[in-house]
Amino acid sequence: MGQNFINDEQIKGILNKVEPTGEKIDRIIEKSLNKKRLNREETALLLQAEREEWLEKIFAAARELKNEIYGDRIVLFAPLYIGNKCINDCKYCGFKSSNQEVERCTLSNQELERQIKALEEQGQKRSIFVYGEHPDYDADFIAETVKTAYQIKDDGELRRININAAPLDVAGYRKLKEVGIGTYQIFQETYQQQTYQQVHPSGPKSDFEWRLTGLDRAMEAGLDDVGIGALFGLYDWKYEVLGLLEHTIHLEETYNVGPHTISFPRLKEATNLEVDDRYLVTDQELKRIVAILRLAVPYTGLILTAREEPKLRQEVMELGVSQIDAGTRIEMAGYTDFKQEQDIKREQFKLGDTRSLNEVIDELVKDGCLPSFCTSCYRLGRTGEHFMEFAKPGFIKKYCTPNALLTFKEYLEDYASQETKEIGERLIQAKVTEINEQQLKEQVVDKLELIADGERDLYF
């Protein structure tokens, strides 16, 4: 069973002792561009690099590495809040137990079906289900909601359901593996234990070590597709980046599998917020976080959420982001009961990007990005160690681009506006011509034609 692997003094000591130079920055960037994960000291040097010319080098290298490994594809998903009852009292969260202004509810099977159908009518194929921490939301409940959701196929289907929920025991994770969940995601929120205790004063979440080792138990249960994250704004952002790296190293060294994804949400407005604002992260610092994470852990997907405004999302994406949520609604039953004006009392936090899925896709295409709803790796067993075998050397691009093209073609045929369909078809044709391997190109063209003729769910 996992133990506390965060050494507070070591992390602070590394940040304090490193001294960046141009030569060191160049050497670290060269290592990252060779698709090798950075160590603690190397990452700390990038974090402490403050000169403008150094930052420009870091940003340029992050763009290059992102393009080399992931290409210009962006994987899309949508979160779905299943229940907002919670017995924790996290000071930064609108759903904390002491907040009497929030209406508590849990989706019934009928309400869940309505939300799933609404997501499918948008064209969504991937979702992450979000649960408060409450005795009602145990592993059996989560498993049942996932089973129910996979069976709903009205105007499409959800092909991959990830989970964001409280840490479970090994037996609980095994139940979720049996129903075919995708990634199990746990955010540590902050890796600095003293701060952690301050912002989590009561409830099960106040146990720092139980949460920190939650993904160890997932691994032991055979659930080898996991996601980590920190809520930036609770403590020094440089410390949190090293905390995420420390978590990555721990998973690699213990299970030979790093995290499938890393998330870096910023603290946002919520009802009855009670946090120290001295650690709030600026837009420029967010860009540095993304670029440095991209260089530090080249093979791991980076998730940028709709907490951020559209313009900033557009700027940050090119620095290493591989996944974003789109068409997002975070209030309970929000996909069928959406109000144009956000009511923060109905949400966990305030969203920055409330555009529709089609609006986001339209912008992505105009920016030359390739929207993707791909779920093939998960369904073909390319997860955990098998995924790392492909992803670490960068070979995953060979699979991702063709599958992105096929899933995007489905979206254009079934859901897109006429304008998006026209520009999307031009993008697909341009991307097909960029495929160098002739046999693969012919296979992609054949599958695209099959989709145009009505076939669905084709992948490599």
Secondary structure as GFF3:
##gff-version 3
##sequence-region A 1 460
A	DSSP	alpha_helix	8	17	.	.	.	ID=ss1
A	DSSP	alpha_helix	22	33	.	.	.	ID=ss2
A	DSSP	alpha_helix	40	47	.	.	.	ID=ss3
A	DSSP	alpha_helix	52	70	.	.	.	ID=ss4
A	DSSP	beta_strand	73	83	.	.	.	ID=ss5
A	DSSP	alpha_helix	109	122	.	.	.	ID=ss6
A	DSSP	beta_strand	126	131	.	.	.	ID=ss7
A	DSSP	alpha_helix	139	151	.	.	.	ID=ss8
A	DSSP	beta_strand	160	164	.	.	.	ID=ss9
A	DSSP	alpha_helix	170	178	.	.	.	ID=ss10
A	DSSP	beta_strand	184	189	.	.	.	ID=ss11
A	DSSP	alpha_helix	193	199	.	.	.	ID=ss12
A	DSSP	three_ten_helix	204	206	.	.	.	ID=ss13
A	DSSP	alpha_helix	208	212	.	.	.	ID=ss14
A	DSSP	alpha_helix	214	220	.	.	.	ID=ss15
A	DSSP	beta_strand	226	230	.	.	.	ID=ss16
A	DSSP	alpha_helix	237	255	.	.	.	ID=ss17
A	DSSP	beta_strand	261	263	.	.	.	ID=ss18
A	DSSP	three_ten_helix	277	279	.	.	.	ID=ss19
A	DSSP	alpha_helix	283	296	.	.	.	ID=ss20
A	DSSP	beta_strand	301	304	.	.	.	ID=ss21
A	DSSP	alpha_helix	310	317	.	.	.	ID=ss22
A	DSSP	beta_strand	323	325	.	.	.	ID=ss23
A	DSSP	three_ten_helix	344	346	.	.	.	ID=ss24
A	DSSP	alpha_helix	357	366	.	.	.	ID=ss25
A	DSSP	beta_strand	370	372	.	.	.	ID=ss26
A	DSSP	alpha_helix	376	379	.	.	.	ID=ss27
A	DSSP	alpha_helix	384	391	.	.	.	ID=ss28
A	DSSP	alpha_helix	396	414	.	.	.	ID=ss29
A	DSSP	alpha_helix	418	433	.	.	.	ID=ss30
A	DSSP	alpha_helix	438	452	.	.	.	ID=ss31
###
